[in-house]
């Protein structure tokens, strides 16, 4: 594919999955939540872009389901990394966004905080989806770095605007020399 065809093919894609060794899967974010997944038994990786809309729609769950259906992956064997993104303290939302999380069945006492406005914990909302799929809590690593608070080091679209730079989060599985 030429560059334009590649860009069209990836436009709007929020998750990539691959069993290929030495293939880096990467997603770009600037406040949204990057999730990297690895199944060591099936040697499959995934990179997920979980913005608030994707989180509400269950992008992490959909990715795990696709990994299971295509490659036989099991949540109990997976490892996950939740990278830098906007924190609950910085992610202020209106009632309409709060309602979408509530209608999607999220435990609002665990992911929402009411100050002057509602605040949503995207890290925890995605972590809950990973655990519901069977990923063990100790197999989920969360960076806990807020891109908004640390916009001097990380890009934040909420702070700098839509034209801010982007953070690239990637995962690669090196070729196993002992594998067939």
C-alpha positions in Angstrom: 0.0 0.0 0.0 1.1 3.5 -0.7 1.3 6.1 2.2 -2.2 7.5 1.4 -3.8 4.1 1.3 -2.1 3.2 4.6 -3.4 6.4 6.2 -7.0 5.7 4.9 -6.9 2.1 6.1 -5.9 3.3 9.7 -8.1 6.3 9.9 -10.5 5.9 12.8 -8.9 2.6 14.0 -8.6 2.5 17.8 -6.9 -0.9 18.2 -4.3 -3.0 16.5 -3.6 -6.7 17.1 -0.8 -8.8 15.8 0.8 -12.2 16.3 3.8 -11.1 14.2 7.3 -11.0 15.9 9.4 -7.9 15.4 6.3 -5.8 14.5 5.8 -2.7 16.6 2.1 -1.8 17.1 1.7 1.8 18.2 -1.1 4.3 18.9 -0.9 8.0 19.4 -2.6 9.9 22.2 -2.7 13.3 23.9 -4.7 12.8 27.0 -6.5 9.6 25.9 -5.5 6.4 27.5 -3.0 4.1 25.7 -3.4 0.4 26.6 -0.8 -2.2 25.5 -1.7 -5.9 25.8 0.4 -9.1 25.6 -0.5 -12.8 25.7 2.7 -14.7 26.2 1.2 -18.1 25.6 -0.2 -17.2 22.1 2.5 -14.6 21.5 0.0 -11.9 20.5 0.2 -8.1 21.1 -2.2 -5.3 20.9 -2.2 -1.5 21.2 -5.4 0.3 22.1 -6.4 3.9 22.0 -9.0 4.5 24.7 -10.5 8.0 24.7 -13.6 8.6 26.7 -15.9 7.6 23.9 -13.9 4.4 23.2 -13.9 3.6 26.9 -17.7 4.0 27.1 -18.1 1.7 24.1 -15.7 -0.9 25.6 -12.8 -0.7 23.2 -10.6 -2.6 25.7 -13.2 -5.4 25.9 -13.7 -5.5 22.2 -10.0 -5.8 21.6 -9.7 -8.6 24.1 -12.7 -10.4 22.5 -11.0 -10.1 19.1 -7.8 -11.5 20.5 -9.6 -14.4 21.9 -11.7 -15.2 18.8 -8.7 -14.8 16.3 -5.8 -16.2 18.3 -7.3 -18.1 21.3 -6.0 -15.6 23.9 -7.2 -15.8 27.5 -7.5 -12.9 29.9 -6.0 -14.9 32.7 -2.7 -15.2 30.8 -2.5 -11.6 29.6 -0.4 -8.7 30.7 -1.5 -5.1 30.3 0.1 -1.7 30.6 -2.0 1.5 30.9 0.1 4.4 29.8 0.1 8.1 30.6 -3.2 9.9 30.1 -5.5 12.4 31.7 -6.1 11.8 35.4 -9.4 11.9 37.3 -8.4 15.2 38.8 -7.9 16.8 35.4 -10.7 15.1 33.4 -13.7 17.4 34.1 -16.8 16.5 32.2 -20.4 17.6 31.8 -23.5 15.7 32.9 -24.0 14.3 29.4 -20.6 12.5 29.5 -21.3 11.3 33.1 -24.6 9.9 31.9 -23.0 8.0 29.0 -20.7 6.2 31.4 -23.6 5.5 33.8 -25.8 4.2 30.9 -22.9 1.9 29.8 -23.0 0.2 33.2 -19.8 1.5 34.8 -19.6 1.5 38.6 -19.9 5.3 39.0 -18.8 5.2 42.6 -15.4 3.8 41.5 -14.8 6.0 38.4 -16.6 9.3 39.1 -15.9 12.2 41.4 -18.2 15.2 41.9 -16.5 18.6 42.4 -17.9 21.6 40.8 -18.4 19.3 37.8 -18.0 15.6 37.3 -14.6 14.1 36.9 -14.1 10.6 35.3 -11.2 8.2 36.0 -10.4 6.8 32.6 -7.5 4.8 34.0 -9.8 2.9 36.4 -12.7 2.6 33.9 -10.3 0.8 31.5 -8.6 -1.2 34.3 -12.1 -2.5 35.3 -12.8 -3.6 31.8 -9.5 -5.5 31.7 -10.2 -7.2 35.0 -13.7 -8.1 33.9 -12.2 -9.9 31.0 -10.0 -11.9 33.4 -6.7 -10.1 33.4 -5.3 -10.4 37.0 -4.9 -7.1 38.8 -1.3 -7.8 39.4 -0.8 -8.2 35.6 -2.0 -4.7 34.9 0.6 -1.9 35.2 -0.7 1.6 35.3 1.8 4.5 34.7 -0.3 6.9 36.7 1.1 9.9 34.9 -1.3 12.7 34.1 -0.6 14.2 30.7 -2.6 17.4 31.6 -0.8 18.0 34.9 2.6 17.1 33.3 2.1 18.9 30.0 5.6 20.2 30.2 6.7 16.6 29.6 3.7 15.0 27.8 1.3 16.3 25.2 -2.1 17.3 26.4 -4.8 18.2 23.8 -7.0 19.5 26.6 -4.3 21.9 27.8 -2.6 22.9 24.5 -5.5 22.4 22.0 -6.3 19.9 19.3 -3.1 20.8 17.4 -0.9 19.7 20.3 1.7 17.0 19.6 1.0 13.3 20.3 2.5 10.6 22.5 3.4 7.4 20.7 2.9 4.3 22.8 4.1 1.0 21.2 4.6 -2.7 21.9 6.8 -5.1 20.1 7.3 -8.9 20.6 10.8 -9.9 19.7 11.3 -13.1 17.7 11.6 -16.0 20.1 14.7 -18.0 19.0 13.2 -21.2 20.3 9.8 -20.9 18.6 9.0 -22.9 15.5 
